[in-house]
Amino acid sequence: MSWKSTDGNDVCSPVRQLECLCKGMMGKERIVDIIMNYILFQSDGEKSFKILAAYHQYFAVNKAIASTAQAIESGERKG
């Protein structure tokens, strides 16, 4: 699956896919976050697979974490 957004809000046009990948996924902080938190290693007994989160999963999880953290800080306790 291609990386289709630089900020999680706007989807890039097909013409700008390479630019979108470079700016959206390859930033220093974001690529480190993806490597540390968004790669899953799974095995079926014979082969091992590396699974990388898609762009929409990455942005959705980060928004959910930020929303939960804000709810805890405000004392609301609703994530």
N, C-alpha and C positions, 0 to 999 in steps of 0.2 A: 504494500500500500504506500502510495506516495505521501509526502508531507505537504499538506495543502494550506497551511496557515502560518503566519509569522507571530501572531499574537493570540490565537484562539478565538477570535471574533470574526475576522474577515477571511474568506476563502480566496486564495489566489487563482488567477486564470490559468488555464492549461499552458499558455505561452510562457508564463513566468515560473514554471515548476522548479527549475534549477535554482533560480534566485530565491524562491520561497524556501526550498530545502536549506540553502546556505544560511539565510538570515533567520529562519524559523527554528532549525534544529541544531545547527552547528555553532551557535554562540557558546562561549566558554562555560558559562554557568549552566546553561540548559543541557549541553551535551554531558557534562559531569553528572547532573541530576538524573538524566536518562540512564546513564551507565550504572549509577549507584542504586536507583530506585525503580526503574521501569524495564528491566530485563529479567526474564524468567527462564530458568533452565529446567527442562523436563525430559524424562526418559520413558520410553515404552518397553524397556527391558533389553532391547537390542541396540537401539540408536538413541543418541541424545539430541535434543533440539533446543535452540535458543529462540525465544519468543520476545519480540520487542513491541511495546505498546504503540498503537497507532496515534497519530497526532490528536485526534478528537478525544481519545482516552486519556492521554497525557494532560491536556488542558482541563478536562472535566474533573479528573482526580485532584489536580492542584486547586481548582476553584472550590471543590468540596472541602478540602483540607483548610483552606483560608476561611471559608464560611464557618466551619466548626471551631477553629481557633478564635475567631471573633466572637462567636456565641459564648464560648467558655470565658473569655476575658470580660465580656459585658455582664456575666452572671446570668444570662438568659438560659443557658444549658440546652438550647435547641440548635442542633447542627444543621 
